[in-house]
Amino acid sequence: MRRPLIAGNWKMYKTPAEGLDFVRQLAPLVDGVNDRDIMIAPAFPALETVAGALKSTSVALGAQDLFWEAEGAYTGQVAPRMLVACGCRYVIIGHSERRQYFGETDETVRRKLRAAVQAGLAPVVCVGETEKEREAGQTFPILDKQIQNGLEGLIADELALLVIAYEPVWAIGTGKTATVGQAQEAHRFIRSQVARLLGSPLASAMRILYGGSVKPENISELMAMADIDGALVGGASLKPDSFSSIVKFK
Ligand code: 13P
């Protein structure tokens, strides 16, 4: 019922030329794949070049962050309409690396989410617990807090395009994937919390992606879980062959 979404988060990798090279190699590999959505999120300087190369493909463009103001004296920030003008359809919000290194909080996630929604961008809101929080039995309360505070003040009608990415911080870039059981349990919990806050129709239509050391070897078992609707892929999205293998999971 939910259309799978495989998204690549390139993080701080790839110049415009490297992004272009990637898309030229990826395009034939995913040609004809039309029963799932594909997205890649380059760094800001590569957005426009990659957008141009993606035009003849079914791959959508996303950004890795945005600022909530429409314009102004905010050195270093990028406004939602600038992303739209570059061809972005998605924007990642509240990635754990932004929370960890750049002071992102549930409050900034909320403001960015509102701005993304107003600009017509599909937000990919990231949530997830650290290793310490998991060991302390805090996984569900942390997810609950991130979702409740991050989505506060928005109504279901505004969130039709909402995607949530569950990325356990301890599984990002570590080679340690959550077990499919751990991932499914977290995804089911996230869906139930969204249903409680915003109603079942939105919660059952909303895609929840898993992120954290997703590879061609583990995508199929993850996608077999009832509440896992796709993946947010870091390291393995940087090579056309590994990313296309993930996209073409069976
Ligand atoms: P890795 O796939 O490199 O673990 O990164 C996951 C991630 O952070 C995607 O946003």
Boltz pocket constraint, residues with backbone or C-beta under 6 A from the ligand:
constraints:
  - pocket:
      binder: B
      contacts: [[A, 9], [A, 95], [A, 167], [A, 171], [A, 172], [A, 173], [A, 174], [A, 175], [A, 211], [A, 212], [A, 213], [A, 214], [A, 232], [A, 233], [A, 234], [A, 235], [A, 236]]
      max_distance: 6.0
